[in-house]
C-alpha cells in the first residue's frame, strides 16, 4: 500500500486511525512508538536492585 502524495485524512481513513495521530507520527518519525514516562527516574537499575534484595546464599 503506497501513501505517497496522499493527504493526512486519506491516510488516516486507510489505516483506521485519527488524523491527529497520523499527523503527529509524520512530524516526528524517529520518536514514533516511544513511551513518554512520567515520574521519578530510577537511580538503581533493576538488576542491581534484585542483587540487594535477594537472600544470602547458605554456605555449608
Phi and psi in radians as a Rosetta constraint file:
Dihedral C 1 N 2 CA 2 C 2 CIRCULARHARMONIC -1.863 0.35
Dihedral N 2 CA 2 C 2 N 3 CIRCULARHARMONIC 2.319 0.35
Dihedral C 2 N 3 CA 3 C 3 CIRCULARHARMONIC -1.949 0.35
Dihedral N 3 CA 3 C 3 N 4 CIRCULARHARMONIC 0.244 0.35
Dihedral C 3 N 4 CA 4 C 4 CIRCULARHARMONIC -1.118 0.35
Dihedral N 4 CA 4 C 4 N 5 CIRCULARHARMONIC 2.333 0.35
Dihedral C 4 N 5 CA 5 C 5 CIRCULARHARMONIC 1.099 0.35
Dihedral N 5 CA 5 C 5 N 6 CIRCULARHARMONIC 0.495 0.35
Dihedral C 5 N 6 CA 6 C 6 CIRCULARHARMONIC -1.777 0.35
Dihedral N 6 CA 6 C 6 N 7 CIRCULARHARMONIC 2.670 0.35
Dihedral C 6 N 7 CA 7 C 7 CIRCULARHARMONIC -1.389 0.35
Dihedral N 7 CA 7 C 7 N 8 CIRCULARHARMONIC 2.747 0.35
Dihedral C 7 N 8 CA 8 C 8 CIRCULARHARMONIC -1.031 0.35
Dihedral N 8 CA 8 C 8 N 9 CIRCULARHARMONIC -0.713 0.35
Dihedral C 8 N 9 CA 9 C 9 CIRCULARHARMONIC -1.094 0.35
Dihedral N 9 CA 9 C 9 N 10 CIRCULARHARMONIC -0.659 0.35
Dihedral C 9 N 10 CA 10 C 10 CIRCULARHARMONIC -1.200 0.35
Dihedral N 10 CA 10 C 10 N 11 CIRCULARHARMONIC -0.695 0.35
Dihedral C 10 N 11 CA 11 C 11 CIRCULARHARMONIC -1.116 0.35
Dihedral N 11 CA 11 C 11 N 12 CIRCULARHARMONIC -0.757 0.35
Dihedral C 11 N 12 CA 12 C 12 CIRCULARHARMONIC -1.054 0.35
Dihedral N 12 CA 12 C 12 N 13 CIRCULARHARMONIC -0.745 0.35
Dihedral C 12 N 13 CA 13 C 13 CIRCULARHARMONIC -1.160 0.35
Dihedral N 13 CA 13 C 13 N 14 CIRCULARHARMONIC -0.689 0.35
Dihedral C 13 N 14 CA 14 C 14 CIRCULARHARMONIC -1.148 0.35
Dihedral N 14 CA 14 C 14 N 15 CIRCULARHARMONIC -0.644 0.35
Dihedral C 14 N 15 CA 15 C 15 CIRCULARHARMONIC -1.729 0.35
Dihedral N 15 CA 15 C 15 N 16 CIRCULARHARMONIC -0.086 0.35
Dihedral C 15 N 16 CA 16 C 16 CIRCULARHARMONIC 1.327 0.35
Dihedral N 16 CA 16 C 16 N 17 CIRCULARHARMONIC 0.617 0.35
Dihedral C 16 N 17 CA 17 C 17 CIRCULARHARMONIC -2.201 0.35
Dihedral N 17 CA 17 C 17 N 18 CIRCULARHARMONIC 2.865 0.35
Dihedral C 17 N 18 CA 18 C 18 CIRCULARHARMONIC -1.264 0.35
Dihedral N 18 CA 18 C 18 N 19 CIRCULARHARMONIC 2.561 0.35
Dihedral C 18 N 19 CA 19 C 19 CIRCULARHARMONIC -1.138 0.35
Dihedral N 19 CA 19 C 19 N 20 CIRCULARHARMONIC -0.500 0.35
Dihedral C 19 N 20 CA 20 C 20 CIRCULARHARMONIC -1.153 0.35
Dihedral N 20 CA 20 C 20 N 21 CIRCULARHARMONIC -0.657 0.35
Dihedral C 20 N 21 CA 21 C 21 CIRCULARHARMONIC -1.147 0.35
Dihedral N 21 CA 21 C 21 N 22 CIRCULARHARMONIC -0.750 0.35
Dihedral C 21 N 22 CA 22 C 22 CIRCULARHARMONIC -1.098 0.35
Dihedral N 22 CA 22 C 22 N 23 CIRCULARHARMONIC -0.734 0.35
Dihedral C 22 N 23 CA 23 C 23 CIRCULARHARMONIC -1.094 0.35
Dihedral N 23 CA 23 C 23 N 24 CIRCULARHARMONIC -0.752 0.35
Dihedral C 23 N 24 CA 24 C 24 CIRCULARHARMONIC -1.143 0.35
Dihedral N 24 CA 24 C 24 N 25 CIRCULARHARMONIC -0.649 0.35
Dihedral C 24 N 25 CA 25 C 25 CIRCULARHARMONIC -1.155 0.35
Dihedral N 25 CA 25 C 25 N 26 CIRCULARHARMONIC -0.764 0.35
Dihedral C 25 N 26 CA 26 C 26 CIRCULARHARMONIC -1.196 0.35
Dihedral N 26 CA 26 C 26 N 27 CIRCULARHARMONIC -0.485 0.35
Dihedral C 26 N 27 CA 27 C 27 CIRCULARHARMONIC -1.233 0.35
Dihedral N 27 CA 27 C 27 N 28 CIRCULARHARMONIC -0.659 0.35
Dihedral C 27 N 28 CA 28 C 28 CIRCULARHARMONIC -2.386 0.35
Dihedral N 28 CA 28 C 28 N 29 CIRCULARHARMONIC 1.342 0.35
Dihedral C 28 N 29 CA 29 C 29 CIRCULARHARMONIC -1.179 0.35
Dihedral N 29 CA 29 C 29 N 30 CIRCULARHARMONIC -0.648 0.35
Dihedral C 29 N 30 CA 30 C 30 CIRCULARHARMONIC -1.136 0.35
Dihedral N 30 CA 30 C 30 N 31 CIRCULARHARMONIC -0.591 0.35
Dihedral C 30 N 31 CA 31 C 31 CIRCULARHARMONIC -1.702 0.35
Dihedral N 31 CA 31 C 31 N 32 CIRCULARHARMONIC 0.185 0.35
Dihedral C 31 N 32 CA 32 C 32 CIRCULARHARMONIC -1.139 0.35
Dihedral N 32 CA 32 C 32 N 33 CIRCULARHARMONIC 2.229 0.35
Dihedral C 32 N 33 CA 33 C 33 CIRCULARHARMONIC 1.601 0.35
Dihedral N 33 CA 33 C 33 N 34 CIRCULARHARMONIC -0.104 0.35
Dihedral C 33 N 34 CA 34 C 34 CIRCULARHARMONIC -1.367 0.35
Dihedral N 34 CA 34 C 34 N 35 CIRCULARHARMONIC 2.369 0.35
Dihedral C 34 N 35 CA 35 C 35 CIRCULARHARMONIC -1.494 0.35
Dihedral N 35 CA 35 C 35 N 36 CIRCULARHARMONIC 2.256 0.35
Dihedral C 35 N 36 CA 36 C 36 CIRCULARHARMONIC -1.518 0.35
Dihedral N 36 CA 36 C 36 N 37 CIRCULARHARMONIC 1.948 0.35
Dihedral C 36 N 37 CA 37 C 37 CIRCULARHARMONIC -1.515 0.35
Dihedral N 37 CA 37 C 37 N 38 CIRCULARHARMONIC 2.447 0.35
Dihedral C 37 N 38 CA 38 C 38 CIRCULARHARMONIC -2.013 0.35
Dihedral N 38 CA 38 C 38 N 39 CIRCULARHARMONIC 2.721 0.35
Dihedral C 38 N 39 CA 39 C 39 CIRCULARHARMONIC 1.838 0.35
Dihedral N 39 CA 39 C 39 N 40 CIRCULARHARMONIC -3.024 0.35
Dihedral C 39 N 40 CA 40 C 40 CIRCULARHARMONIC -1.295 0.35
Dihedral N 40 CA 40 C 40 N 41 CIRCULARHARMONIC 2.445 0.35
Dihedral C 40 N 41 CA 41 C 41 CIRCULARHARMONIC -1.407 0.35
Dihedral N 41 CA 41 C 41 N 42 CIRCULARHARMONIC 2.285 0.35
Dihedral C 41 N 42 CA 42 C 42 CIRCULARHARMONIC -1.258 0.35
Dihedral N 42 CA 42 C 42 N 43 CIRCULARHARMONIC 2.409 0.35
Dihedral C 42 N 43 CA 43 C 43 CIRCULARHARMONIC -1.632 0.35
Dihedral N 43 CA 43 C 43 N 44 CIRCULARHARMONIC -0.315 0.35
Dihedral C 43 N 44 CA 44 C 44 CIRCULARHARMONIC -1.996 0.35
Dihedral N 44 CA 44 C 44 N 45 CIRCULARHARMONIC 2.276 0.35
Dihedral C 44 N 45 CA 45 C 45 CIRCULARHARMONIC -1.282 0.35
Dihedral N 45 CA 45 C 45 N 46 CIRCULARHARMONIC 2.763 0.35
Dihedral C 45 N 46 CA 46 C 46 CIRCULARHARMONIC -1.117 0.35
Dihedral N 46 CA 46 C 46 N 47 CIRCULARHARMONIC -0.545 0.35
Dihedral C 46 N 47 CA 47 C 47 CIRCULARHARMONIC -1.142 0.35
Dihedral N 47 CA 47 C 47 N 48 CIRCULARHARMONIC -0.745 0.35
Dihedral C 47 N 48 CA 48 C 48 CIRCULARHARMONIC -1.161 0.35
Dihedral N 48 CA 48 C 48 N 49 CIRCULARHARMONIC -0.650 0.35
Dihedral C 48 N 49 CA 49 C 49 CIRCULARHARMONIC -1.113 0.35
Dihedral N 49 CA 49 C 49 N 50 CIRCULARHARMONIC -0.715 0.35
Dihedral C 49 N 50 CA 50 C 50 CIRCULARHARMONIC -1.121 0.35
Dihedral N 50 CA 50 C 50 N 51 CIRCULARHARMONIC -0.642 0.35
Dihedral C 50 N 51 CA 51 C 51 CIRCULARHARMONIC -1.134 0.35
Dihedral N 51 CA 51 C 51 N 52 CIRCULARHARMONIC -0.661 0.35
Dihedral C 51 N 52 CA 52 C 52 CIRCULARHARMONIC -1.281 0.35
Dihedral N 52 CA 52 C 52 N 53 CIRCULARHARMONIC -0.587 0.35
Dihedral C 52 N 53 CA 53 C 53 CIRCULARHARMONIC -1.504 0.35
Dihedral N 53 CA 53 C 53 N 54 CIRCULARHARMONIC -0.459 0.35
Dihedral C 53 N 54 CA 54 C 54 CIRCULARHARMONIC -1.144 0.35
Dihedral N 54 CA 54 C 54 N 55 CIRCULARHARMONIC 2.545 0.35
Dihedral C 54 N 55 CA 55 C 55 CIRCULARHARMONIC -1.215 0.35
Dihedral N 55 CA 55 C 55 N 56 CIRCULARHARMONIC 2.653 0.35
Dihedral C 55 N 56 CA 56 C 56 CIRCULARHARMONIC -1.160 0.35
Dihedral N 56 CA 56 C 56 N 57 CIRCULARHARMONIC 2.621 0.35
Dihedral C 56 N 57 CA 57 C 57 CIRCULARHARMONIC -1.329 0.35
Dihedral N 57 CA 57 C 57 N 58 CIRCULARHARMONIC 2.457 0.35
Dihedral C 57 N 58 CA 58 C 58 CIRCULARHARMONIC -1.434 0.35
Dihedral N 58 CA 58 C 58 N 59 CIRCULARHARMONIC 2.236 0.35
Dihedral C 58 N 59 CA 59 C 59 CIRCULARHARMONIC -1.739 0.35
Dihedral N 59 CA 59 C 59 N 60 CIRCULARHARMONIC 2.259 0.35
